[in-house]
Amino acid sequence: MQLLAPVALVCVLLAIAGGASRARWLPVAAFLAVAALASSYFWLCGGLQRRRTQRRRQTEVAFGVRYTQPLWMKLILPSMPVAIGAMLGALVAAAGFASVAAGILLIFAGLAVFISIAPFGVVPRGLTFETSGMRVHVYGGSFVVPWTAIARVDGVGPDHTQIVQLHLTDADAIIASHEPADPRVRARVERFLSKRRGGGGEMMMMPWAAGLDGPTIVRTIYAAQHGNGDRAN
């Protein structure tokens, strides 16, 4: 789709310039333009994300600095359903059903919105690596996962979409570390942790939490646990 939509758009515009029905083909061109923009965004920003990963792996992760996921990165995944919906819409519009095509695009746009907001409340708004532990920022506050409370850390999946899973020894103490002392913040913290019998728990971070790839987060945690918090790489 990276080249399909732009090439198809050029062909349709040339056909319109050559005398094809504007009423029939202008809607098709509009859908193809949306598909071209969305697919180009997906591939171009995906490339930027990969280059960001390479640079990050060659530099140290700073302690005491809050890391957040930039907006352009958050929009990479949602851009793909928009591109698919627009391409399907272009095909339907080419058959003469522009209103149906608009409905298809709206459905896929709704899917894109769902993908954007579905992780809300379970994806950290930021991460700050500190001497004593990892501060996880949630809406309205934060909590701290001490390095000593992490029994094991696993990276699940390929490097570019790796999920980080923390196995914790004292979930209650981690929950109690929330700031400020607000019941709503505590409730948000509890959604991040899966408590187990015996006081332990688990915490999962989706790919690119706080704009950092999974292997970088895992490496930073290991370094901090071994007393090299400022030498994560």
C-alpha positions in Angstrom: 0.0 0.0 0.0 3.0 2.3 0.4 3.1 3.0 -3.3 -0.3 1.6 -4.4 -2.3 4.6 -3.2 -0.1 7.4 -4.6 0.3 5.6 -8.0 -3.5 5.1 -8.2 -4.1 8.7 -7.2 -1.8 9.9 -10.0 -3.6 7.7 -12.5 -7.0 9.0 -11.5 -5.9 12.6 -11.6 -4.5 12.1 -15.1 -7.7 10.5 -16.2 -9.7 13.5 -14.9 -7.3 15.8 -16.7 -7.9 13.8 -19.9 -11.6 14.3 -19.7 -13.0 11.6 -17.4 -16.1 12.4 -15.5 -15.2 14.7 -12.6 -18.4 13.8 -10.7 -17.5 10.2 -10.9 -13.7 10.3 -10.3 -13.1 13.3 -8.0 -14.5 11.4 -5.0 -12.2 8.5 -5.9 -9.3 10.9 -6.0 -10.3 12.2 -2.6 -10.3 8.7 -1.0 -7.0 7.9 -2.7 -5.5 11.1 -1.3 -6.5 10.1 2.2 -5.1 6.6 1.7 -1.8 8.0 0.3 -1.3 10.4 3.2 -2.1 7.8 5.8 0.0 5.1 4.3 2.9 7.5 3.8 2.6 8.6 7.4 2.7 5.0 8.5 5.8 4.1 6.6 7.7 7.3 7.0 7.1 7.6 10.8 7.8 3.9 11.1 11.2 4.5 9.6 11.8 7.4 12.0 10.8 5.2 14.9 13.4 2.6 13.8 16.1 5.2 13.5 15.1 6.5 16.9 15.7 3.0 18.3 19.1 2.7 16.7 20.2 6.1 18.2 18.8 5.1 21.6 20.7 1.9 21.7 24.0 3.8 21.1 23.4 6.3 23.9 22.8 6.1 27.6 19.3 6.5 29.0 19.3 9.5 31.3 18.2 9.2 34.9 16.0 11.8 36.4 14.5 12.7 33.0 10.9 12.0 32.3 10.4 10.1 29.0 7.1 10.4 27.1 5.8 9.0 23.9 5.6 11.8 21.3 2.3 12.4 19.5 3.7 11.5 16.1 4.6 8.0 17.4 1.2 7.5 18.9 -0.4 8.1 15.5 1.6 5.5 13.6 -0.6 2.5 14.3 -3.9 4.3 13.9 -2.9 5.6 10.5 -3.0 2.1 9.0 -6.7 1.4 9.4 -7.4 4.9 8.0 -5.3 4.0 4.9 -7.0 0.6 4.5 -10.5 2.2 4.9 -9.7 4.9 2.4 -8.4 2.4 -0.2 -11.6 0.3 0.2 -13.6 3.5 -0.1 -11.8 4.4 -3.3 -12.8 1.0 -4.8 -16.4 1.4 -3.8 -16.5 5.0 -5.0 -15.1 3.9 -8.3 -18.1 1.6 -8.7 -20.3 4.6 -8.2 -21.2 4.4 -4.6 -19.5 7.4 -3.0 -21.8 7.6 0.0 -21.2 4.0 0.8 -17.5 4.6 0.5 -17.7 7.4 3.0 -19.5 5.1 5.4 -16.7 2.6 5.0 -14.0 5.2 5.7 -15.9 6.4 8.8 -16.0 2.8 10.2 -12.2 2.4 9.7 -11.6 5.9 11.2 -13.6 4.8 14.2 -11.4 1.8 14.5 -8.4 4.1 14.4 -9.8 6.2 17.2 -10.5 3.0 19.2 -6.9 1.9 18.8 -5.8 5.3 20.0 -7.9 5.4 23.2 -8.2 1.7 24.1 -4.9 1.6 26.0 -5.9 4.7 28.0 -5.4 4.0 31.7 -3.1 1.0 31.2 -0.3 2.7 29.3 2.0 4.9 31.3 2.0 8.6 30.4 5.7 8.6 31.1 8.6 6.9 32.7 11.4 8.4 34.9 14.3 6.3 35.8 15.5 7.2 39.3 18.3 5.9 41.6 15.8 3.9 43.8 13.5 2.7 41.1 11.4 3.4 38.0 8.7 6.1 38.4 5.7 5.4 36.3 3.5 8.4 35.5 -0.2 8.0 35.3 -3.0 10.5 34.7 -2.8 12.9 37.7 0.1 11.3 39.5 2.8 8.6 39.6 4.0 5.6 41.5 7.5 4.0 41.9 8.6 0.5 41.2 11.8 0.0 43.3 14.6 -1.9 41.5 14.6 -4.3 44.5 10.9 -5.1 43.9 11.5 -6.4 40.4 12.1 -10.2 40.7 12.3 -10.7 36.9 11.9 -8.7 33.7 10.9 -10.3 30.4 10.8 -8.9 26.9 8.0 -10.6 24.9 8.0 -10.4 21.1 10.3 -9.0 18.5 12.5 -6.0 19.3 10.4 -3.4 17.4 7.2 -4.4 19.1 8.4 -5.8 22.3 6.2 -6.0 25.4 7.9 -5.6 28.7 6.6 -7.7 31.6 7.8 -7.1 35.2 7.4 -9.7 37.8 7.1 -7.9 41.2 7.7 -9.1 44.8 5.6 -6.5 46.7 2.6 -5.2 44.7 1.0 -3.6 47.8 4.0 -1.5 48.6 4.2 -0.3 45.0 0.6 0.7 45.0 1.0 2.5 48.3 3.8 4.6 46.7 1.4 6.5 44.5 1.5 10.3 44.6 -0.5 12.4 45.3 -2.5 10.5 48.0 -5.7 10.6 45.9 -8.1 7.6 45.7 -8.5 8.2 41.9 -4.7 8.0 41.4 -4.6 4.8 43.5 -7.3 3.3 41.4 -5.3 4.1 38.2 -2.2 2.5 39.7 -4.1 -0.6 40.7 -5.1 -1.0 37.0 -1.5 -1.2 36.1 -0.7 -4.1 38.4 -1.9 -7.6 38.5 -1.7 -8.8 42.1 -0.9 -12.4 42.9 -1.2 -14.5 46.1 1.6 -13.9 48.5 1.9 -10.2 47.8 3.6 -10.5 44.4 2.3 -9.1 41.1 3.0 -8.3 37.5 3.1 -5.2 35.4 3.0 -5.1 31.7 4.1 -2.3 29.4 3.0 -2.2 25.8 5.5 -1.6 23.0 7.0 1.9 22.9 5.9 2.9 26.4 7.1 6.4 27.0 8.7 6.4 23.6 11.3 3.8 24.5 11.6 0.4 22.8 11.2 -2.7 24.9 14.9 -3.8 24.8 16.0 -0.4 25.9 13.7 -0.5 28.9 14.8 -4.0 29.8 18.5 -3.1 29.5 18.0 0.0 31.7 16.3 -2.0 34.4 19.0 -4.7 34.4 21.7 -2.0 34.6 20.0 -0.2 37.5 19.6 -3.4 39.4 23.3 -4.1 39.1 24.3 -0.7 40.3 24.9 0.9 36.9 21.8 3.0 36.6 23.7 5.7 34.7 25.3 3.2 32.4 22.3 1.5 30.8 24.1 0.9 27.5 
